[in-house]
Amino acid sequence: MFAGNKSALLLVKVADPERHYYDGKMMNLDITIGALSTGKIDFDFCFVFVHSDSGIAYLASIHALSKGKMVAIVFGKCAEELTEQCKNICEYALAAPVIHNPLPLKEQIDGVSTWLHV
């Protein structure tokens, strides 16, 4: 299941037309956080994309509300700095200082199943 704002969810649909990662289930991020806070839903694994300080805030919110294992996926010019912040919040962080080339992150995401037992 993917949760995000309208733009992020559209990006997932466009980026994964063959549905290798996306199984068709999507929720608005704010509704997801509300459902997590009331205990209506939870997840075994939570992958949070972090590109800015607001991503750190969402990571911290999800970490506080979910019992699932957290993986931060950090990208952009400030990836190194943001990754250090993520390490204070969650156990796992994937990072690459990429903006327009997603392949370095895709390779790391594909490798998660070998160590996280997804």
Biotite code that builds the C-alpha atoms (Angstrom):
import biotite.structure as struc

atoms = struc.array([
    struc.Atom([0.000, 0.000, 0.000], chain_id="A", res_id=1, res_name="MET", atom_name="CA", element="C"),
    struc.Atom([1.283, 3.459, -0.873], chain_id="A", res_id=2, res_name="PHE", atom_name="CA", element="C"),
    struc.Atom([0.430, 6.568, 1.113], chain_id="A", res_id=3, res_name="ALA", atom_name="CA", element="C"),
    struc.Atom([1.264, 10.062, -0.046], chain_id="A", res_id=4, res_name="GLY", atom_name="CA", element="C"),
    struc.Atom([-0.066, 13.350, -1.260], chain_id="A", res_id=5, res_name="ASN", atom_name="CA", element="C"),
    struc.Atom([-1.844, 13.545, -4.622], chain_id="A", res_id=6, res_name="LYS", atom_name="CA", element="C"),
    struc.Atom([1.351, 14.351, -6.551], chain_id="A", res_id=7, res_name="SER", atom_name="CA", element="C"),
    struc.Atom([3.356, 11.542, -4.961], chain_id="A", res_id=8, res_name="ALA", atom_name="CA", element="C"),
    struc.Atom([0.647, 8.973, -5.628], chain_id="A", res_id=9, res_name="LEU", atom_name="CA", element="C"),
    struc.Atom([0.385, 10.037, -9.264], chain_id="A", res_id=10, res_name="LEU", atom_name="CA", element="C"),
    struc.Atom([4.150, 9.770, -9.594], chain_id="A", res_id=11, res_name="LEU", atom_name="CA", element="C"),
    struc.Atom([4.039, 6.182, -8.298], chain_id="A", res_id=12, res_name="VAL", atom_name="CA", element="C"),
    struc.Atom([1.346, 5.269, -10.835], chain_id="A", res_id=13, res_name="LYS", atom_name="CA", element="C"),
    struc.Atom([3.341, 6.770, -13.705], chain_id="A", res_id=14, res_name="VAL", atom_name="CA", element="C"),
    struc.Atom([6.720, 5.425, -12.564], chain_id="A", res_id=15, res_name="ALA", atom_name="CA", element="C"),
    struc.Atom([5.548, 1.836, -12.082], chain_id="A", res_id=16, res_name="ASP", atom_name="CA", element="C"),
    struc.Atom([3.059, 1.064, -14.884], chain_id="A", res_id=17, res_name="PRO", atom_name="CA", element="C"),
    struc.Atom([3.819, -2.674, -14.722], chain_id="A", res_id=18, res_name="GLU", atom_name="CA", element="C"),
    struc.Atom([3.178, -2.648, -10.954], chain_id="A", res_id=19, res_name="ARG", atom_name="CA", element="C"),
    struc.Atom([6.407, -4.204, -9.777], chain_id="A", res_id=20, res_name="HIS", atom_name="CA", element="C"),
    struc.Atom([6.151, -2.226, -6.527], chain_id="A", res_id=21, res_name="TYR", atom_name="CA", element="C"),
    struc.Atom([2.659, -0.754, -6.596], chain_id="A", res_id=22, res_name="TYR", atom_name="CA", element="C"),
    struc.Atom([-0.210, -3.216, -6.166], chain_id="A", res_id=23, res_name="ASP", atom_name="CA", element="C"),
    struc.Atom([-3.009, -0.716, -6.739], chain_id="A", res_id=24, res_name="GLY", atom_name="CA", element="C"),
    struc.Atom([-3.665, 0.209, -3.116], chain_id="A", res_id=25, res_name="LYS", atom_name="CA", element="C"),
    struc.Atom([-3.190, 3.884, -2.286], chain_id="A", res_id=26, res_name="MET", atom_name="CA", element="C"),
    struc.Atom([-4.219, 6.209, 0.542], chain_id="A", res_id=27, res_name="MET", atom_name="CA", element="C"),
    struc.Atom([-3.928, 9.905, 1.215], chain_id="A", res_id=28, res_name="ASN", atom_name="CA", element="C"),
    struc.Atom([-1.012, 10.435, 3.602], chain_id="A", res_id=29, res_name="LEU", atom_name="CA", element="C"),
    struc.Atom([-2.975, 12.497, 6.120], chain_id="A", res_id=30, res_name="ASP", atom_name="CA", element="C"),
    struc.Atom([-5.760, 9.889, 6.234], chain_id="A", res_id=31, res_name="ILE", atom_name="CA", element="C"),
    struc.Atom([-3.126, 7.183, 6.708], chain_id="A", res_id=32, res_name="THR", atom_name="CA", element="C"),
    struc.Atom([-1.551, 9.037, 9.631], chain_id="A", res_id=33, res_name="ILE", atom_name="CA", element="C"),
    struc.Atom([-5.002, 9.491, 11.167], chain_id="A", res_id=34, res_name="GLY", atom_name="CA", element="C"),
    struc.Atom([-5.756, 5.784, 10.816], chain_id="A", res_id=35, res_name="ALA", atom_name="CA", element="C"),
    struc.Atom([-2.377, 4.872, 12.311], chain_id="A", res_id=36, res_name="LEU", atom_name="CA", element="C"),
    struc.Atom([-2.962, 7.208, 15.250], chain_id="A", res_id=37, res_name="SER", atom_name="CA", element="C"),
    struc.Atom([-6.283, 5.548, 16.094], chain_id="A", res_id=38, res_name="THR", atom_name="CA", element="C"),
    struc.Atom([-4.940, 2.022, 15.613], chain_id="A", res_id=39, res_name="GLY", atom_name="CA", element="C"),
    struc.Atom([-7.248, 1.276, 12.658], chain_id="A", res_id=40, res_name="LYS", atom_name="CA", element="C"),
    struc.Atom([-4.284, 0.229, 10.510], chain_id="A", res_id=41, res_name="ILE", atom_name="CA", element="C"),
    struc.Atom([-0.620, -0.658, 10.875], chain_id="A", res_id=42, res_name="ASP", atom_name="CA", element="C"),
    struc.Atom([2.041, -2.102, 8.621], chain_id="A", res_id=43, res_name="PHE", atom_name="CA", element="C"),
    struc.Atom([4.831, -4.646, 8.985], chain_id="A", res_id=44, res_name="ASP", atom_name="CA", element="C"),
    struc.Atom([7.188, -2.452, 6.955], chain_id="A", res_id=45, res_name="PHE", atom_name="CA", element="C"),
    struc.Atom([7.085, 1.283, 6.281], chain_id="A", res_id=46, res_name="CYS", atom_name="CA", element="C"),
    struc.Atom([9.219, 2.881, 3.588], chain_id="A", res_id=47, res_name="PHE", atom_name="CA", element="C"),
    struc.Atom([9.332, 6.668, 3.854], chain_id="A", res_id=48, res_name="VAL", atom_name="CA", element="C"),
    struc.Atom([10.816, 8.791, 1.060], chain_id="A", res_id=49, res_name="PHE", atom_name="CA", element="C"),
    struc.Atom([12.796, 11.710, 2.492], chain_id="A", res_id=50, res_name="VAL", atom_name="CA", element="C"),
    struc.Atom([13.834, 14.654, 0.312], chain_id="A", res_id=51, res_name="HIS", atom_name="CA", element="C"),
    struc.Atom([13.598, 17.511, 2.819], chain_id="A", res_id=52, res_name="SER", atom_name="CA", element="C"),
    struc.Atom([12.904, 18.383, 6.442], chain_id="A", res_id=53, res_name="ASP", atom_name="CA", element="C"),
    struc.Atom([9.200, 17.688, 5.901], chain_id="A", res_id=54, res_name="SER", atom_name="CA", element="C"),
    struc.Atom([10.125, 14.106, 4.989], chain_id="A", res_id=55, res_name="GLY", atom_name="CA", element="C"),
    struc.Atom([11.979, 13.840, 8.303], chain_id="A", res_id=56, res_name="ILE", atom_name="CA", element="C"),
    struc.Atom([8.824, 15.044, 10.083], chain_id="A", res_id=57, res_name="ALA", atom_name="CA", element="C"),
    struc.Atom([6.687, 12.409, 8.328], chain_id="A", res_id=58, res_name="TYR", atom_name="CA", element="C"),
    struc.Atom([9.288, 9.739, 9.106], chain_id="A", res_id=59, res_name="LEU", atom_name="CA", element="C"),
    struc.Atom([9.196, 10.670, 12.794], chain_id="A", res_id=60, res_name="ALA", atom_name="CA", element="C"),
    struc.Atom([5.375, 10.694, 12.782], chain_id="A", res_id=61, res_name="SER", atom_name="CA", element="C"),
    struc.Atom([5.095, 7.279, 11.152], chain_id="A", res_id=62, res_name="ILE", atom_name="CA", element="C"),
    struc.Atom([7.800, 5.880, 13.437], chain_id="A", res_id=63, res_name="HIS", atom_name="CA", element="C"),
    struc.Atom([5.898, 7.069, 16.505], chain_id="A", res_id=64, res_name="ALA", atom_name="CA", element="C"),
    struc.Atom([2.606, 5.604, 15.281], chain_id="A", res_id=65, res_name="LEU", atom_name="CA", element="C"),
    struc.Atom([3.580, 2.315, 13.633], chain_id="A", res_id=66, res_name="SER", atom_name="CA", element="C"),
    struc.Atom([4.990, -0.881, 15.070], chain_id="A", res_id=67, res_name="LYS", atom_name="CA", element="C"),
    struc.Atom([6.422, -1.780, 11.654], chain_id="A", res_id=68, res_name="GLY", atom_name="CA", element="C"),
    struc.Atom([10.065, -1.761, 10.673], chain_id="A", res_id=69, res_name="LYS", atom_name="CA", element="C"),
    struc.Atom([11.012, 1.628, 9.247], chain_id="A", res_id=70, res_name="MET", atom_name="CA", element="C"),
    struc.Atom([13.162, 2.223, 6.174], chain_id="A", res_id=71, res_name="VAL", atom_name="CA", element="C"),
    struc.Atom([14.013, 5.780, 5.160], chain_id="A", res_id=72, res_name="ALA", atom_name="CA", element="C"),
    struc.Atom([14.737, 6.267, 1.462], chain_id="A", res_id=73, res_name="ILE", atom_name="CA", element="C"),
    struc.Atom([16.720, 9.495, 1.300], chain_id="A", res_id=74, res_name="VAL", atom_name="CA", element="C"),
    struc.Atom([17.483, 11.315, -1.944], chain_id="A", res_id=75, res_name="PHE", atom_name="CA", element="C"),
    struc.Atom([18.446, 14.736, -3.266], chain_id="A", res_id=76, res_name="GLY", atom_name="CA", element="C"),
    struc.Atom([21.252, 17.221, -2.805], chain_id="A", res_id=77, res_name="LYS", atom_name="CA", element="C"),
    struc.Atom([21.056, 17.046, 1.008], chain_id="A", res_id=78, res_name="CYS", atom_name="CA", element="C"),
    struc.Atom([20.914, 13.241, 1.195], chain_id="A", res_id=79, res_name="ALA", atom_name="CA", element="C"),
    struc.Atom([23.952, 12.893, 3.454], chain_id="A", res_id=80, res_name="GLU", atom_name="CA", element="C"),
    struc.Atom([22.707, 15.422, 6.020], chain_id="A", res_id=81, res_name="GLU", atom_name="CA", element="C"),
    struc.Atom([19.155, 14.038, 5.960], chain_id="A", res_id=82, res_name="LEU", atom_name="CA", element="C"),
    struc.Atom([20.444, 10.475, 6.343], chain_id="A", res_id=83, res_name="THR", atom_name="CA", element="C"),
    struc.Atom([22.185, 11.440, 9.577], chain_id="A", res_id=84, res_name="GLU", atom_name="CA", element="C"),
    struc.Atom([18.872, 12.795, 10.887], chain_id="A", res_id=85, res_name="GLN", atom_name="CA", element="C"),
    struc.Atom([17.089, 9.599, 9.812], chain_id="A", res_id=86, res_name="CYS", atom_name="CA", element="C"),
    struc.Atom([19.553, 7.472, 11.784], chain_id="A", res_id=87, res_name="LYS", atom_name="CA", element="C"),
    struc.Atom([18.253, 9.129, 14.949], chain_id="A", res_id=88, res_name="ASN", atom_name="CA", element="C"),
    struc.Atom([14.707, 8.043, 14.072], chain_id="A", res_id=89, res_name="ILE", atom_name="CA", element="C"),
    struc.Atom([14.840, 4.657, 12.391], chain_id="A", res_id=90, res_name="CYS", atom_name="CA", element="C"),
    struc.Atom([17.108, 1.668, 12.069], chain_id="A", res_id=91, res_name="GLU", atom_name="CA", element="C"),
    struc.Atom([17.424, 1.515, 8.285], chain_id="A", res_id=92, res_name="TYR", atom_name="CA", element="C"),
    struc.Atom([18.241, 4.233, 5.756], chain_id="A", res_id=93, res_name="ALA", atom_name="CA", element="C"),
    struc.Atom([18.956, 3.979, 2.044], chain_id="A", res_id=94, res_name="LEU", atom_name="CA", element="C"),
    struc.Atom([20.501, 7.081, 0.527], chain_id="A", res_id=95, res_name="ALA", atom_name="CA", element="C"),
    struc.Atom([21.741, 8.521, -2.739], chain_id="A", res_id=96, res_name="ALA", atom_name="CA", element="C"),
    struc.Atom([22.350, 12.160, -3.699], chain_id="A", res_id=97, res_name="PRO", atom_name="CA", element="C"),
    struc.Atom([20.220, 11.726, -6.819], chain_id="A", res_id=98, res_name="VAL", atom_name="CA", element="C"),
    struc.Atom([17.516, 13.952, -8.228], chain_id="A", res_id=99, res_name="ILE", atom_name="CA", element="C"),
    struc.Atom([16.736, 12.909, -11.794], chain_id="A", res_id=100, res_name="HIS", atom_name="CA", element="C"),
    struc.Atom([18.395, 9.474, -11.969], chain_id="A", res_id=101, res_name="ASN", atom_name="CA", element="C"),
    struc.Atom([16.528, 7.012, -9.747], chain_id="A", res_id=102, res_name="PRO", atom_name="CA", element="C"),
    struc.Atom([18.631, 3.948, -10.661], chain_id="A", res_id=103, res_name="LEU", atom_name="CA", element="C"),
    struc.Atom([21.038, 4.108, -7.676], chain_id="A", res_id=104, res_name="PRO", atom_name="CA", element="C"),
    struc.Atom([18.070, 4.178, -5.303], chain_id="A", res_id=105, res_name="LEU", atom_name="CA", element="C"),
    struc.Atom([16.167, 1.537, -7.273], chain_id="A", res_id=106, res_name="LYS", atom_name="CA", element="C"),
    struc.Atom([19.102, -0.846, -6.919], chain_id="A", res_id=107, res_name="GLU", atom_name="CA", element="C"),
    struc.Atom([19.202, -0.266, -3.161], chain_id="A", res_id=108, res_name="GLN", atom_name="CA", element="C"),
    struc.Atom([15.428, -0.702, -2.843], chain_id="A", res_id=109, res_name="ILE", atom_name="CA", element="C"),
    struc.Atom([15.563, -3.930, -4.856], chain_id="A", res_id=110, res_name="ASP", atom_name="CA", element="C"),
    struc.Atom([18.257, -5.178, -2.466], chain_id="A", res_id=111, res_name="GLY", atom_name="CA", element="C"),
    struc.Atom([16.150, -4.598, 0.651], chain_id="A", res_id=112, res_name="VAL", atom_name="CA", element="C"),
    struc.Atom([14.528, -8.015, 0.380], chain_id="A", res_id=113, res_name="SER", atom_name="CA", element="C"),
    struc.Atom([17.909, -9.681, 0.980], chain_id="A", res_id=114, res_name="THR", atom_name="CA", element="C"),
    struc.Atom([18.410, -8.127, 4.423], chain_id="A", res_id=115, res_name="TRP", atom_name="CA", element="C"),
    struc.Atom([14.935, -7.127, 5.578], chain_id="A", res_id=116, res_name="LEU", atom_name="CA", element="C"),
    struc.Atom([13.279, -10.414, 4.595], chain_id="A", res_id=117, res_name="HIS", atom_name="CA", element="C"),
    struc.Atom([10.408, -8.702, 2.772], chain_id="A", res_id=118, res_name="VAL", atom_name="CA", element="C"),
])
